Amino acid sequence: MSQPVGPTELIETTLADTGRRVDQVLTAHLPGLSRSRLKVLIEQGCLSSAGATIVEPAYRVKPGQIFAIIVPDPTPAIPEAQAIALDIVTEDPYLIVLDKPAGLVVHPAPGNPDRTLVNALIAHCGPEFTGIGGVRRPGIVHRLDKGTSGLMVVAKTASAYAGLASQFAAREVERTYWAVVWGVPAPKSGEISGNIGRSPRNRKKMAILRHGGKQATTRYRVLRELAGGRASLVECRLLSGRTHQIRVHMAASGHPLLGDPLYGRGGDSRLRALPQAAQDAVKSLGRQALHAKTLGFQHPTNGDVIRFDSVLSGDMSELITTLESL
């Protein structure tokens, strides 16, 4: 194993640290580094005490022990920087809030190797990314589907990433979406709950499962009826954050999103029942009618509570206007 190179952090343990796992102790003393990152550094031989290298994250701390850990400089991000226009709502040295357009994939993946939000952020922020997981990359703490528009927050630093991630995990982040769905949910406000996991019938889809999956709850309310009750504009608040959550929950309730290519079962017959102008508006949308409208959280560095509200995307606004006119 080659000798790690980089700045060194010294940690003087306290009596309360005695007997605890060293990765847990380091996490408490170095809030800018995640436990998973520290475990990797330990396993790579970056930790020592009294000149002896420690490579076991489960090593138990002895009374009065002093540790030295080398934290290598962040390596360049693997995705390349690509100049793509971004609609930035606010930005500071720790995070960036932006309005993602529909059609933009968040992270490179098979089928979408580049031209993603991550590529755009690397180009825009450059060296401002100080290293998350040891790599100069954006801290993606939540995602929006390719076909969903609206607000996202991205961390620039490891400490900001950890702070935001903990808020998302604790369900302390306010997230409100606007969706156009088929029909009018009854009652007009309520909650939809059900464990969400990978569909056993179609691995590209998520589904509400009787066994397994992860708990998910969506709180909804009808904002207004459209097209004489054949559709409605619904506000959805996430009380959890699961893949395709709103799309799955609304479809399971019998009110799938207009234009949803995965969960819009029965949408074709409903579409044909609309006047031609409305059919054209739905078809021209070319995606699920879902927009991340509001986003609120506590700034991970200064503790300020901040909240943002996004203007509805043009294609959804046009769809709503057309349906309202029927």
N, C-alpha and C positions, 0 to 999 in steps of 0.2 A: 504494500500500500504506500503510495507516495505521500510525502509529508504535506498536510494541509497548509495553505498560505492565506493570510488575511489578518484583519484586525483581531485583537484578543480582548475578551471580556473577562474580568476577574470577579468572582462571586464569593463573598464571605458568608458562610452559612450561620444560622442562628440555632439556639438550643431547640427551637420548635421544629427545625428541619431534620433533626437527628432521627434516623430510622426510616425516613421517607425515600421513595424512589428518586433518583437523581434527576430524571427528566421532569418530574413534577416540581421539584425544588427549583430547577432552572427556569421553568415556565413562570413560577411565581416571582422570581428575581429579574427576569428579562421579559417584561410584558410586550416588547416589540417583536418577539419571536413566538411562533405557535409551538405547541407541544410536538406536533408531527414534524415540524422543521427541526426542532432540537433533537428529536430521536434520530433523524437522519444524520445530523452532524455528529452525534455521539457514535453511531455505528460506523461513520467514516473516519473515526480516530481523531476528532477535533477536540475532545475533552481530556483534560489531565488534572491530576492532583499530586502535589509533591513530586513532580517529574514523571509520574507513572500514568500511562494512557489508559483511559477507561472507555470501553466500547459497548458496555451493557447498559441500556436505558433503565433497567430494573435495579441497577446497583444501589445499595442502601447507604445513605449518607451517615458518616461518622461524626461524633461531636467535634465542633470547632473546625471542620474541614474547609479548606479553601480550594476552589476550582478555577481553572483557566480554560476557557473555550474559545477556539478560533472560529470566527464567523467570516467565511470567504466572501469576497466581493461578489455581488450578483452577476450571473452570467447573462449574456444577451438572450433575449427571447427567441425561441425557435421560429414562431410565425414572423414573416417579414413585414416591414412597415409598408403600408400602401395608403397613398393619399386619397381619402374618401371623405367627402363633406359630412360634417357632423352638426346637428342642431343642439348646441350646448346651452343648457339652462343656467348653470352656475359651475364654477371651477375654482379650486384653491389648491395649495400644495399637497393636500391630503386626499382629495376626492374630486370626482367630476359627476355631475348630474346632466343627463342628456335625454332628448326626445328621440327615441329610435323610430325610424320609418318602417312601415310594413315592407317585407321583402328582404330585409337585411338580417342575415344569420349572425348570431352573437359570437359563436366560437368555431374555429376551423374543425371540420369533421369530414369523414368520408362522404363524398358527394358535394361538399362545400369546403375545399381545401384552402381557399383564400377569399379575398374580397369580403371579409367579415368585419364585424364591429371590432374585434380584437386587433385585426390588421390596421384598421383605421385609428384606433387608440394608440397603438405603438408609434404610428407615424405622427400623431398629433402631440402626444406627451413626451415621447423620446426618453431622455435620461431622467425625467421626473419620476419614473417608476424606480423605486429604490430597492426593489427585490422582495418578491413574495414567493416563499418557498425556495429562496436563493436564486430566483430568475427574474430578470427585468421584464415584467409582464403586468397587464392590468389585473386588478383583483376583482374578478367577477363573483359577486356575492349572491346574485339572483339573475334569472334569465327571462327573456320574453321569447315566445315562439317566433319563427320567421315571419308568419303572417299576422302577428300582433304588433301594433304600434304603441308608442307611449313612453312613459318615464322609466328610467333606469338610473341607479347609482353604481359607480365603479370606484374602487379604492386605488390609490396611487402608492400607498406605503403598506408595509406589513402590519404596523400597529393599527392603521385605519381599517385594514381588511379584517383584522381580528375583532375590532370593536363593532364593525357593521355586521359581521357574521354572527356574533353573539346576540345582537339585537334580532336578527332574522330568526335565529334558533329559538329565542325566547318569545317569539311572536310579538315583539314590541314595535314593529314597523307598521305604519299605516299604509295600506295599499288598497286603492279603490279603482275598479275597472268599470267601463261602460260597455255594454254588449247589446246588440240587437238580436232578439230571439224570435222564433216562430211562436205565435200564439201569445196568450197572456197568462203568466203563472198565477195559480190560485192556491193559497191566499196571495195577495199582492206583495207581501213581505214575509220573510221567514228565513229559516236556515236549511241547508241541504248538507247532510253528513253521510259519510261512508268511506271505508278504507279504500284507498286508490293504489293500484299496482298494475304491473304489466298484464295485458289481456292474454289469457291462455289460448284464445282462438286466433288472435292477430297480434304478433309481437311488435307491430308498429304502433299499436294503440294502447292506451291505458284504459282501465275499467274499474268499476266499483266491485270489490271482491268480498265474498263472505268469509274467506279465510286468507290471512296474510295481508300484504299491502301495508300502507301507512295511513293513520287516521287523518282525515281531511274534513274541514267544515267551511262552507261558503255561506255568507249572510247576503241576502239579496233583497231588493225592493224595486217595484215597478215605478219608473219615473213618468212614463206616459205610454198610452196605447197608440199603435200605428196601424195604418191600413184597415181601419174599421175593426180592430181587434185581431186581425190576422197576424200581427207581429207586435212587438213592444220593445221599448228602450228600458233596459234593466241596469241598475247599479249593483255591482257585486263587490263585497269586501272579503278579502281572504283572511281567515282565522288560522290558516296553515298555508304551506306553500308546496304543492305537489305538481308534478309534471301534468300539464293540460287540465289542471283542476277545474277551472270554470267551465271549460268545454265539456268535460266528462260529467260534471254535476248537472249542468243545465240540460244536457242530452238525456241523462237518466231521469230527469224530472218530466220529460216529454216536451221540452222547449229548447231544442238545439239552436245553436247560433246560425244565423243566416250566412251562407257562403262557406260553411265549415266543410272542408274536403274529407275529413276523417270521421267526424261525429254527427254529420248532418243528415242522418238517415231519415227518409221521408220528405226531405226538403224539395225534391224534384216535383212531386205532386202538388205541394203547397205553392211552389214557384209558378207552376202552370196556372194556378187559380188566380194569380195576380194580373192586373192590366199589363200590357206590353211595356209601358214606360217603367213600371216597377220591376218587371223581369229584367229589363236592360240594366237597371241600376244595380240589382243584385249581381248580375253576371259581370258587370264592369268592375265591381269591387275586387273580385278575383282572390278573395281570402275570407277567413272568418271575421265577422264583424265584432272585433274586440279591441279595446283601446285602454291602456294603462293611464287612467285619468289623474289620480293623485298619489303622492308619495310623501310620507312624513317619517322622520327619524331623528334621533339625537346625534348631533355631530360627534364623531368618535374622538375628536381631539379636545375641543373646547366645551363640550357638553350642551351646547345650544340646541334647542328643539327647533327644527326647520321643517317646512312643509311646502310642497310645490303642487301646482295645479296646471295640467296641460290642456291646451286648446284641442278640441276634437279634430282628428285628422280630416283632411278635405274630402277623401272618398267616403268616409263614414258619415260626415256631415251632409253630403249630397244625397246619400242613401236615405237618411232620416227625413230630409226635406221632401224627397220624392214620396216616401211612404205616408208622410203626414198629409200630403195633398190629396190622397185618395178618399 
